[in-house]
Amino acid sequence: MKKVLANVSINKTKERILELSDHTIAKKEETFSFFTKISNVALFLILVFKETFSRDFEFKEFLKQCYQIGYKTLPLISITGTIMGLVLTIQSRPVLIKFGAETMLPSMVAVSIIREMGPVITALICAGKIGSGIGAELGSMKVTEQIDAMEVSSTNPVRFLIVTRVLATTLMIPILVLYADALGIIGSWIGANIKGDVSFVLFFAQAFKPVEFIDLIPAVIKTFFFGAAIGLVGCYKGFNAGRGTESVGKAANSAVVLASLLVIIIDMIAVQITDMFIS
């Protein structure tokens, strides 16, 4: 009886040791996978930075991507910018009327759109449309081995596919943000005239009266970082997609989620830096 109990105890001890060893191995694998991903991202950024300043720049592909990213996104940005200003005006007007500050409506909307709402909302919309498009496009090229074919044919895929898209998003998203800001203020004028009567010239004079360069410059500068983050995330997820067809959808989905998160994080950092300089 004692031998049986001793054998049972030994077996349980062995099972416990095996469970602990498996758990330890799994933890080590997770840690190794995390650092592997970090190193892959760092190497990807270094490679993109290196190819950006190479002599053989793909200027035609860059112009094509500017057209794809900028011009073809205008309808969506037009609708978003106009509705943004319209809704903000309609929601703010009753509150300002209660405090007798209806005349401050144009300036409040203009400062809100230029400083924060215009850049962030436009960047999030672009992260959804542009980021997913780049991730799906490069992911499908990876699955169909078009990227491998480019390497065989002595074409640098990083320079041709990634650098052009990253630079195009970095350049075009600030332009799209300024365009959305202008349409947002026009939408605010439309909202102000739904229940009132304000002339176009008077509204814009009141809107831009409190706006200073300190409001515009940080808002424009951070949009370049928004564009670079969206382009880099979309290209990284698509370029490193798996071999199966499901990986295309995963690359597009993860590109949208990560790009949107980075936009919010960059905006938080930019607001803190701007507040330090203003105060």
Backbone hydrogen bonds, N-H to C=O, Kabsch-Sander energy under -0.5 kcal/mol:
donor,donor_aa,acceptor,acceptor_aa,energy
5,L,1,M,-2.3
6,A,2,K,-2.3
7,N,3,K,-2.4
8,V,4,V,-2.3
9,S,5,L,-2.4
10,I,6,A,-2.3
11,N,7,N,-2.5
12,K,8,V,-2.3
13,T,9,S,-2.2
14,K,10,I,-2.4
15,E,11,N,-2.5
16,R,12,K,-2.4
17,I,13,T,-2.4
18,L,14,K,-2.6
19,E,15,E,-2.4
20,L,16,R,-2.4
21,S,17,I,-2.4
22,D,18,L,-2.5
23,H,19,E,-2.4
24,T,20,L,-2.4
25,I,21,S,-2.5
26,A,22,D,-2.4
27,K,23,H,-2.2
28,K,24,T,-2.3
29,E,25,I,-2.5
30,E,26,A,-2.3
31,T,27,K,-2.5
32,F,28,K,-2.7
33,S,29,E,-2.5
34,F,30,E,-2.2
35,F,31,T,-2.2
36,T,32,F,-2.0
37,K,33,S,-2.2
38,I,34,F,-2.1
39,S,35,F,-2.3
40,N,36,T,-2.2
41,V,37,K,-2.3
42,A,38,I,-2.3
43,L,39,S,-2.6
44,F,40,N,-2.2
45,L,41,V,-2.5
46,I,42,A,-2.3
47,L,43,L,-2.3
48,V,44,F,-2.4
49,F,45,L,-2.6
50,K,46,I,-2.3
51,E,47,L,-2.4
52,T,48,V,-1.7
53,F,49,F,-0.9
53,F,50,K,-0.5
54,S,51,E,-1.2
57,F,55,R,-2.0
59,F,57,F,-1.6
62,F,58,E,-1.7
63,L,59,F,-2.3
64,K,60,K,-2.1
65,Q,61,E,-2.3
66,C,62,F,-2.1
67,Y,63,L,-2.0
68,Q,64,K,-2.5
69,I,65,Q,-3.1
70,G,66,C,-2.5
71,Y,66,C,-0.8
72,K,67,Y,-1.6
73,T,70,G,-0.9
74,L,70,G,-0.6
74,L,71,Y,-1.1
77,I,73,T,-2.3
78,S,74,L,-2.9
79,I,75,P,-2.1
80,T,76,L,-2.3
81,G,77,I,-3.0
82,T,78,S,-2.1
83,I,79,I,-2.3
84,M,80,T,-2.2
85,G,81,G,-1.9
86,L,82,T,-2.2
87,V,83,I,-2.9
88,L,84,M,-2.1
89,T,85,G,-1.9
90,I,86,L,-2.3
91,Q,87,V,-2.5
92,S,88,L,-1.7
93,R,89,T,-2.2
96,L,92,S,-2.1
97,I,93,R,-2.1
98,K,94,P,-1.6
99,F,95,V,-1.2
100,G,97,I,-1.1
101,A,96,L,-3.1
104,M,101,A,-1.4
105,L,102,E,-1.6
108,M,104,M,-2.4
109,V,105,L,-2.4
110,A,106,P,-2.4
111,V,107,S,-2.4
112,S,108,M,-2.2
113,I,109,V,-2.6
114,I,110,A,-2.7
115,R,111,V,-2.4
116,E,112,S,-1.8
117,M,112,S,-2.3
118,G,113,I,-2.0
120,V,116,E,-2.2
121,I,117,M,-2.2
122,T,118,G,-2.0
123,A,119,P,-2.1
124,L,120,V,-2.4
125,I,121,I,-2.3
126,C,122,T,-2.5
127,A,123,A,-2.3
128,G,124,L,-1.8
129,K,125,I,-2.3
130,I,126,C,-2.2
131,G,126,C,-1.4
132,S,127,A,-0.7
133,G,129,K,-1.6
134,I,130,I,-2.8
135,G,131,G,-2.4
136,A,132,S,-2.6
137,E,133,G,-2.4
138,L,134,I,-2.6
139,G,135,G,-2.0
140,S,136,A,-2.4
141,M,137,E,-1.8
142,K,138,L,-2.1
143,V,139,G,-2.3
144,T,140,S,-2.3
145,E,142,K,-0.9
146,Q,141,M,-2.3
147,I,141,M,-1.1
149,A,145,E,-1.5
150,M,146,Q,-1.9
151,E,147,I,-1.9
152,V,148,D,-2.0
153,S,149,A,-1.9
154,S,151,E,-1.2
155,T,150,M,-2.8
156,N,154,S,-0.5
160,F,156,N,-2.3
161,L,157,P,-2.8
162,I,157,P,-1.0
162,I,158,V,-0.8
163,V,158,V,-2.6
164,T,159,R,-0.6
165,R,161,L,-0.7
166,V,162,I,-2.8
167,L,163,V,-2.4
168,A,164,T,-1.9
169,T,165,R,-2.4
170,T,166,V,-2.2
171,L,167,L,-1.8
172,M,168,A,-2.7
173,I,169,T,-1.8
175,I,171,L,-0.8
176,L,172,M,-2.6
177,V,173,I,-2.4
178,L,174,P,-2.2
179,Y,175,I,-2.2
180,A,176,L,-2.4
181,D,177,V,-2.5
182,A,178,L,-2.1
183,L,179,Y,-2.2
184,G,180,A,-2.3
185,I,181,D,-2.0
186,I,182,A,-1.9
187,G,183,L,-2.8
188,S,184,G,-1.8
189,W,185,I,-2.0
190,I,186,I,-2.1
191,G,187,G,-2.3
192,A,188,S,-2.3
193,N,189,W,-1.3
194,I,191,G,-0.9
195,K,191,G,-0.6
203,F,199,S,-2.3
204,F,200,F,-2.1
205,A,201,V,-2.1
206,Q,202,L,-2.3
207,A,203,F,-2.1
208,F,204,F,-2.2
209,K,205,A,-0.7
215,D,212,E,-1.2
216,L,212,E,-1.3
217,I,213,F,-3.0
219,A,215,D,-0.5
220,V,216,L,-2.1
221,I,217,I,-2.6
222,K,218,P,-2.2
223,T,219,A,-0.7
224,F,220,V,-0.9
224,F,221,I,-0.9
225,F,221,I,-0.9
226,F,222,K,-2.0
227,G,223,T,-2.5
228,A,224,F,-2.3
229,A,225,F,-2.5
230,I,226,F,-2.5
231,G,227,G,-2.4
232,L,228,A,-2.6
233,V,229,A,-2.4
234,G,230,I,-2.3
235,C,231,G,-2.3
236,Y,232,L,-2.6
237,K,233,V,-2.5
238,G,234,G,-2.0
239,F,235,C,-2.9
240,N,236,Y,-1.8
241,A,238,G,-1.3
247,S,244,G,-0.7
248,V,245,T,-1.1
249,G,245,T,-0.7
250,K,246,E,-1.9
251,A,247,S,-2.5
252,A,248,V,-2.2
253,N,249,G,-2.5
254,S,250,K,-2.8
255,A,251,A,-1.9
256,V,252,A,-1.8
257,V,253,N,-2.1
258,L,254,S,-2.5
259,A,255,A,-2.2
260,S,256,V,-2.3
261,L,257,V,-2.1
262,L,258,L,-2.4
263,V,259,A,-2.1
264,I,260,S,-1.8
265,I,261,L,-2.2
266,I,262,L,-3.0
267,D,263,V,-2.2
268,M,264,I,-2.1
269,I,265,I,-2.3
270,A,266,I,-2.7
271,V,267,D,-2.4
272,Q,268,M,-1.9
273,I,269,I,-2.3
274,T,270,A,-2.6
275,D,271,V,-2.4
276,M,272,Q,-1.7
277,F,273,I,-1.8
278,I,274,T,-2.4
279,S,275,D,-2.4
